Amino acid sequence: MNEQHAKVYEQLDVTARELEETNQKLVADSKASQQKILSLTETIECLQTNIDHLQSQVEELKSSGQGRRSPGKCDQEKPAPSFACLKELYDLRQHFVYDHVFAEKITSLQGQPSPD
């Protein structure tokens, strides 16, 4: 009977040590999680401050831009690109893929007067 009690106490002691180790790990994990939460909270607050600042800048730009810009200006078409711009694009394109149709269009544009 004493032998059985000794085995039970021994098993309880082993179990208690395992539980204590697990508890210590959980406490360490909890502290690490709390620190991470604090760090993320600070990051969120900083980002929110930046968002507020940027939002106020956007509002300022909108309000200052309304007086200077005529309505519908964004809807106007942009002018056609100049021949020099098209030639530059063609020269860049030659480094990647040769396209004889595109080359013919560029060379045919050379003979035409520039819209500018």
Secondary structure per residue as TSV (DSSP state, phi and psi in degrees):
chain	resnum	aa	ss	phi	psi
A	1	M	-	360.0	-43.6
A	2	N	H	-63.1	-34.5
A	3	E	H	-64.7	-42.1
A	4	Q	H	-65.5	-41.2
A	5	H	H	-62.8	-39.7
A	6	A	H	-63.9	-42.2
A	7	K	H	-63.8	-42.0
A	8	V	H	-63.2	-45.3
A	9	Y	H	-63.6	-37.6
A	10	E	H	-64.0	-44.9
A	11	Q	H	-64.2	-39.2
A	12	L	H	-63.6	-39.1
A	13	D	H	-65.0	-43.7
A	14	V	H	-62.6	-44.9
A	15	T	H	-63.5	-41.1
A	16	A	H	-63.7	-41.4
A	17	R	H	-64.1	-43.2
A	18	E	H	-61.9	-41.7
A	19	L	H	-65.4	-38.8
A	20	E	H	-65.4	-41.6
A	21	E	H	-63.0	-44.4
A	22	T	H	-62.6	-41.5
A	23	N	H	-62.5	-43.4
A	24	Q	H	-62.6	-41.0
A	25	K	H	-63.1	-42.4
A	26	L	H	-65.3	-38.8
A	27	V	H	-63.6	-43.7
A	28	A	H	-63.6	-43.5
A	29	D	H	-62.0	-39.8
A	30	S	H	-63.7	-43.4
A	31	K	H	-63.6	-42.9
A	32	A	H	-62.9	-41.5
A	33	S	H	-64.4	-41.1
A	34	Q	H	-63.4	-41.1
A	35	Q	H	-64.5	-40.1
A	36	K	H	-65.6	-40.5
A	37	I	H	-61.7	-43.8
A	38	L	H	-62.7	-43.1
A	39	S	H	-62.5	-45.2
A	40	L	H	-66.5	-35.9
A	41	T	H	-64.1	-42.9
A	42	E	H	-62.7	-40.8
A	43	T	H	-62.8	-43.5
A	44	I	H	-62.7	-43.4
A	45	E	H	-63.5	-40.5
A	46	C	H	-64.3	-44.4
A	47	L	H	-63.9	-38.9
A	48	Q	H	-64.1	-39.6
A	49	T	H	-62.2	-44.1
A	50	N	H	-62.7	-41.1
A	51	I	H	-61.7	-45.0
A	52	D	H	-61.0	-43.2
A	53	H	H	-63.1	-46.8
A	54	L	H	-64.8	-38.0
A	55	Q	H	-63.2	-40.8
A	56	S	H	-66.7	-36.3
A	57	Q	H	-64.1	-41.3
A	58	V	H	-62.0	-44.1
A	59	E	H	-62.8	-40.9
A	60	E	H	-62.9	-43.7
A	61	L	H	-65.4	-38.7
A	62	K	H	-63.6	-45.9
A	63	S	H	-69.4	-37.5
A	64	S	H	-75.7	-28.6
A	65	G	H	-78.4	-21.9
A	66	Q	H	-69.0	-34.2
A	67	G	H	-73.5	-29.6
A	68	R	H	-90.8	-27.8
A	69	R	S	-97.2	136.2
A	70	S	-	-82.7	147.0
A	71	P	T	-64.2	141.0
A	72	G	T	83.6	5.3
A	73	K	G	-65.4	-33.6
A	74	C	G	-67.8	-24.2
A	75	D	G	-79.7	-15.2
A	76	Q	S	-68.3	145.4
A	77	E	-	-75.8	148.3
A	78	K	-	-79.9	151.2
A	79	P	-	-67.0	155.0
A	80	A	-	-64.8	146.5
A	81	P	-	-65.4	148.2
A	82	S	-	-75.2	167.3
A	83	F	H	-61.5	-39.2
A	84	A	H	-61.4	-39.0
A	85	C	H	-65.5	-45.2
A	86	L	H	-63.6	-40.0
A	87	K	H	-63.1	-41.3
A	88	E	H	-62.9	-42.9
A	89	L	H	-62.1	-41.1
A	90	Y	H	-63.8	-44.1
A	91	D	H	-60.1	-40.0
A	92	L	H	-66.5	-37.6
A	93	R	H	-65.4	-32.0
A	94	Q	H	-60.4	-27.9
A	95	H	T	-72.1	-18.6
A	96	F	T	-108.7	-58.1
A	97	V	-	-142.1	134.5
A	98	Y	-	-90.6	127.6
A	99	D	-	-129.2	105.9
A	100	H	H	-66.1	-30.3
A	101	V	H	-66.7	-44.9
A	102	F	H	-63.2	-39.8
A	103	A	H	-63.2	-40.2
A	104	E	H	-64.7	-38.7
A	105	K	H	-64.3	-41.5
A	106	I	H	-65.3	-46.0
A	107	T	H	-66.9	-32.9
A	108	S	H	-70.6	-28.2
A	109	L	H	-70.7	-24.1
A	110	Q	H	-62.0	-35.0
A	111	G	T	-76.5	-19.3
A	112	Q	S	-87.7	147.1
A	113	P	-	-70.5	146.6
A	114	S	-	-70.7	139.1
A	115	P	-	-66.1	-16.1
A	116	D	-	-77.1	360.0
